[in-house]
Amino acid sequence: MKESKSSKYYFHPNEIALLGDSCDAMEAFYFGLKNAFPHIRMCYIDGSHDEHESPSKDRIIIGQNKLTTETDVSTSQTQLNALTAGYDLVVINGHHFKGSRQILFLNEKKIGSVKRRAGELSDVIAIFDYKLKAVPEVYALELPMVAGVSVINEVQSLEPLLQMDGDMPSLSMLILAGGKSTRMGESKELISYHGQSQLNYLIDLGKKCGLEVFVSTASSGLAENSHAEEIPDFMQANGPIVGMISAFRRFRNRAFLVVACDMPFINEEAIQTLISNRDHTAFATCFANREKGWNEPLFAIWEPRSKMVLWNALGNDFKCPRKLLSQLRVKSLDTERQEWLINANDQREKEQVLQMIKERSDEY
């Protein structure tokens, strides 16, 4: 049976790869899931099973009831986003394509195939077998990363693992530092407004507020000297939405306090105001910008429930988070401290901000 080596695609914010059994058995398992949970809109991703087909012609087969939609590896990430955006869950044949979470089946005839993909077992959420109650010793020896993962015998027991939202999610900070800074003429994250780079200033603020801090970057290396972990964009595209999806892809059930690097007046009080007024049942908690007449999307807490909306927007080539936020149920905070929302996009605005900070040296 032909096995694809393709790993370039990210199919969905809520994706699960099946590994460890025959392709026919795993497809049958998918249909069992679909029948057991009709309220969850799901589809199945498979690859070509043609022994003689060239790897460059490998097909991505997407279907809900029958596997009828086919495309080849030239398909762009944006096109895939559009194809899967209407689903709550995407189930993947993990012997053909990678998935960000995995379910492992216990079939010793396929353990060699799974072992070759050991590096793809990044988040095994369950081991499934209709009869066995414990993981056989051979699996513990060959695949030590599955130690401690529960063996599930009934499809119905998987439902909590298939859902996207649970209790109040934990909160981290995501600093958006992947922009090109074309109008500014220099990297915004490296500008010093407060005696250090804006990136390091924001990292220190986040940690002071008790948040784990991540830096969204277009490519790795930006934050290597900043004591914060990077989350590189999962695809090459302009705009903050890609960075936000990349963070949700990494941490499926975590909320992010998203902060842009071009807002120099953000301080500890501003961050604590967002945190203390957070509504995790909304899509986002944000500040109302009185002057501009909109809710500020790039200094806001985005909840995990927003990731599907972001994903759909990307699939439709919709790149403006401000317009997206206007269509969602959010908690909008009206603050007298409107300077928190000032941004600096060019040299003139930068100099204005530096003068304002000088005049307010007791606050900043």
C-alpha positions in Angstrom: 0.0 0.0 0.0 1.4 3.4 -1.0 2.2 5.7 1.9 2.5 9.4 1.3 5.3 11.4 2.9 3.5 14.7 2.5 3.4 16.7 5.7 3.1 20.3 4.3 -0.6 20.7 5.1 -2.5 21.9 8.2 -6.0 20.8 7.5 -8.1 22.3 10.4 -7.8 23.7 13.9 -9.5 20.6 15.2 -7.8 17.7 13.4 -7.1 14.2 14.5 -4.9 11.7 12.6 -5.6 7.9 12.8 -2.6 5.6 12.9 -1.8 2.0 13.5 -4.4 0.0 11.5 -5.2 -0.7 7.9 -6.6 2.1 5.7 -9.9 0.3 5.3 -10.2 -0.2 9.1 -9.5 3.4 9.9 -12.0 4.6 7.3 -14.6 2.3 8.8 -13.7 3.8 12.2 -14.3 7.3 10.9 -17.8 6.3 9.7 -18.4 4.8 13.1 -17.5 8.2 14.6 -19.8 10.0 12.2 -22.7 7.8 13.0 -22.1 8.0 16.8 -21.9 11.8 16.8 -24.2 13.2 14.1 -24.2 16.6 15.8 -20.4 17.0 15.0 -19.9 18.0 11.4 -16.9 16.0 10.3 -15.0 15.0 7.2 -12.3 12.5 6.4 -8.9 13.2 4.7 -7.3 10.4 2.8 -4.6 10.0 0.2 -4.2 8.0 -3.0 -4.1 4.2 -2.7 -2.7 3.8 -6.2 0.5 1.8 -6.0 1.8 3.2 -9.2 0.9 6.8 -8.8 3.9 9.2 -8.6 4.3 11.0 -5.3 4.1 14.3 -7.1 0.6 13.3 -8.2 -0.5 12.2 -4.7 -4.2 13.0 -4.1 -5.9 14.6 -1.1 -9.3 13.0 -0.9 -11.9 14.9 1.2 -15.3 13.6 1.9 -18.1 13.6 4.4 -20.2 10.6 3.4 -18.4 9.4 0.2 -14.9 10.2 -0.6 -15.6 12.2 -3.7 -13.7 15.5 -3.6 -10.1 15.1 -4.9 -7.2 17.5 -5.3 -3.5 17.1 -5.8 -0.5 18.3 -3.8 -0.4 21.6 -5.8 -3.4 22.7 -3.8 -2.6 25.7 -1.7 -3.1 26.0 2.0 -5.8 28.6 1.5 -7.7 26.4 -0.9 -7.6 23.6 1.7 -8.9 26.1 4.4 -11.9 26.8 2.2 -12.6 23.1 1.7 -12.6 22.2 5.4 -13.9 25.4 6.9 -17.5 24.2 7.3 -16.6 21.3 9.5 -16.2 21.0 13.3 -13.7 18.1 13.1 -11.4 16.8 10.4 -10.3 13.1 10.7 -7.1 12.2 8.8 -5.6 9.0 7.6 -2.3 9.4 9.5 -0.5 7.0 7.2 -0.8 9.6 4.4 -0.8 13.0 6.2 0.1 14.4 9.5 -2.4 15.7 12.1 -1.8 17.9 15.1 -3.5 15.3 17.4 -3.6 11.5 17.0 -5.6 8.4 17.9 -3.5 5.2 17.8 -4.9 1.7 17.0 -3.5 -1.5 18.4 -2.7 -3.7 15.4 0.8 -5.4 15.8 0.9 -6.0 12.0 1.1 -2.2 11.5 3.5 -1.3 14.4 6.4 -0.9 12.0 4.5 1.7 10.0 3.7 3.6 13.2 7.2 3.4 14.4 8.4 5.1 11.2 6.1 7.9 12.1 7.1 8.1 15.8 8.1 11.7 15.3 4.5 12.5 14.3 3.0 11.2 17.5 3.2 14.7 19.1 -0.2 14.6 20.9 -1.7 11.1 21.2 -5.1 11.7 22.8 -6.2 8.1 22.9 -5.4 4.5 22.1 -8.3 2.7 20.7 -9.1 -1.0 20.6 -12.4 -2.8 20.7 -11.1 -5.5 23.0 -7.7 -4.9 24.6 -7.8 -3.1 28.0 -4.1 -2.3 28.2 -1.3 -1.5 25.8 0.7 -4.6 24.8 4.3 -4.7 26.0 5.7 -4.4 22.4 4.1 -1.0 22.0 5.5 0.2 25.3 9.0 -0.9 24.1 8.8 0.4 20.5 6.7 3.6 21.2 7.5 4.9 24.7 5.7 8.2 24.0 2.4 6.4 24.3 3.1 5.4 27.9 0.3 6.5 30.2 -2.3 7.1 27.4 -5.6 5.5 28.1 -6.9 2.6 26.0 -10.5 3.3 25.0 -12.8 0.4 23.9 -16.0 2.3 23.0 -16.5 5.0 20.3 -18.9 6.9 22.6 -16.2 7.4 25.2 -14.2 9.5 22.6 -16.8 12.4 22.5 -15.0 14.7 25.1 -11.8 14.4 23.1 -13.5 15.5 19.8 -14.9 18.8 21.2 -13.1 22.1 20.8 -14.3 24.0 23.9 -14.3 23.1 27.6 -14.1 25.0 30.8 -12.5 28.5 31.1 -9.3 28.1 29.1 -5.9 29.2 30.5 -4.5 32.5 29.2 -1.2 33.3 27.6 0.2 36.3 25.8 0.9 36.3 22.1 3.1 39.2 20.8 2.6 39.8 17.1 6.1 40.4 15.7 5.8 39.0 12.2 5.1 42.2 10.3 7.3 43.8 7.6 7.2 47.3 9.2 7.3 48.8 5.6 5.9 52.2 6.6 8.1 52.5 9.7 11.3 51.7 7.8 12.7 49.7 10.7 11.5 46.8 12.7 8.8 47.9 15.1 9.5 45.3 17.7 13.1 46.5 18.0 12.3 50.2 18.6 13.1 51.4 22.1 10.3 53.5 23.7 11.0 52.4 27.3 14.8 51.9 27.5 14.7 48.5 25.8 13.2 47.0 22.6 9.4 47.0 22.4 9.5 43.3 22.1 11.4 42.8 25.4 9.3 45.5 27.0 6.1 43.5 26.2 7.6 40.2 27.2 8.5 41.7 30.6 5.0 43.1 31.0 3.4 39.8 30.2 5.5 37.9 32.7 4.9 40.5 35.3 1.2 39.9 34.9 1.7 36.2 35.4 1.3 35.1 31.7 3.3 32.7 29.7 4.6 34.7 26.7 4.9 33.6 23.1 6.2 35.6 20.1 4.5 35.2 16.8 7.0 35.4 14.0 7.1 35.0 10.2 10.3 33.1 10.6 12.3 31.7 13.5 15.2 33.5 15.3 13.5 36.8 16.2 13.0 36.1 19.9 16.1 33.9 20.5 17.6 36.5 22.9 14.3 37.6 24.4 13.6 34.7 26.8 10.2 33.9 25.2 9.3 31.0 22.9 8.5 31.7 19.3 5.5 30.4 17.3 6.5 30.7 13.7 3.6 31.2 11.1 2.4 27.8 9.8 2.1 29.2 6.3 3.5 32.1 4.4 0.9 34.9 4.3 0.6 38.5 5.3 -1.5 39.6 8.3 -1.9 38.8 11.9 -4.6 36.2 11.4 -2.0 33.6 10.3 0.0 34.3 13.5 -3.1 33.9 15.7 -4.2 30.6 14.0 -0.6 29.3 14.4 -0.9 29.9 18.1 -4.2 28.2 18.4 -2.8 25.3 16.3 0.0 24.9 18.9 -2.3 25.3 21.9 -5.7 24.0 21.0 -7.6 25.0 24.2 -5.7 28.1 25.3 -6.8 31.7 25.1 -4.4 34.4 23.9 -4.0 38.0 25.0 -2.9 39.3 21.6 -0.6 42.3 21.6 0.8 44.2 18.5 4.3 45.6 18.7 3.2 49.0 17.4 1.2 50.1 20.5 3.8 51.8 22.8 1.4 52.9 25.5 0.4 49.4 26.6 1.3 49.0 30.3 0.6 46.7 33.2 -2.6 48.5 34.1 -3.9 48.0 30.5 -3.2 44.3 30.5 -4.6 43.7 34.0 -7.8 45.6 32.9 -8.3 43.2 30.0 -7.6 40.2 32.3 -9.9 41.2 35.1 -12.8 42.0 32.7 -12.4 38.9 30.6 -15.5 37.1 29.4 -14.5 33.6 28.2 -17.9 32.9 26.8 -17.5 35.6 24.2 -15.2 35.3 21.2 -13.0 38.1 22.5 -12.6 40.7 25.2 -11.3 44.0 23.8 -11.2 47.8 24.2 -13.5 50.2 22.2 -11.5 52.7 20.3 -13.7 55.9 20.5 -11.7 57.9 18.0 -11.8 55.3 15.3 -15.2 53.8 16.1 -14.3 50.2 16.3 -13.1 47.5 18.8 -9.4 47.0 18.9 -8.5 43.5 17.7 -4.7 43.6 18.3 -4.8 44.3 22.0 -7.5 41.9 23.0 -8.1 38.5 24.6 -9.1 36.0 21.9 -10.8 32.8 23.2 -10.3 29.4 21.6 -13.8 29.5 20.2 -12.6 32.2 17.8 -10.2 29.9 16.0 -12.8 28.5 13.7 -13.9 32.0 12.7 -10.2 32.9 12.1 -9.8 29.7 10.0 -12.9 30.4 7.9 -11.7 34.0 7.4 -8.3 32.8 6.1 -10.0 30.3 3.8 -12.0 33.1 2.3 -8.8 35.3 2.0 -10.3 37.7 4.6 -7.3 39.3 6.3 -8.7 42.2 8.4 -9.1 41.2 12.1 -10.9 44.5 12.9 -13.7 43.8 10.4 -13.8 40.2 11.6 -14.2 41.3 15.2 -17.1 43.6 14.3 -19.1 40.4 13.2 -18.6 38.6 16.5 -20.1 38.6 20.0 -17.4 40.3 22.1 -17.1 42.0 25.4 -16.1 45.6 24.6 -14.6 47.7 27.3 -14.9 51.4 27.3 -11.8 53.0 28.9 -10.8 56.6 29.6 -7.2 55.5 28.9 -7.6 55.8 25.1 -3.8 56.3 24.7 -3.4 52.6 25.3 -4.8 52.1 21.8 -2.5 54.5 20.0 -0.2 52.9 17.5 2.9 54.1 15.7 3.2 53.0 12.1 5.7 55.5 10.6 8.6 57.7 11.7 6.4 60.8 12.3 4.1 58.8 14.6 7.1 57.3 16.3 8.5 60.7 17.2 5.1 61.9 18.5 5.0 58.9 20.8 8.5 59.4 22.1 7.6 63.0 22.9 4.4 61.9 24.7 6.3 59.3 26.7 8.8 61.9 27.7 6.0 64.2 29.0 4.5 61.3 30.9 7.7 59.8 32.3 6.0 59.1 35.6 3.6 56.7 34.0 5.8 55.0 31.4 
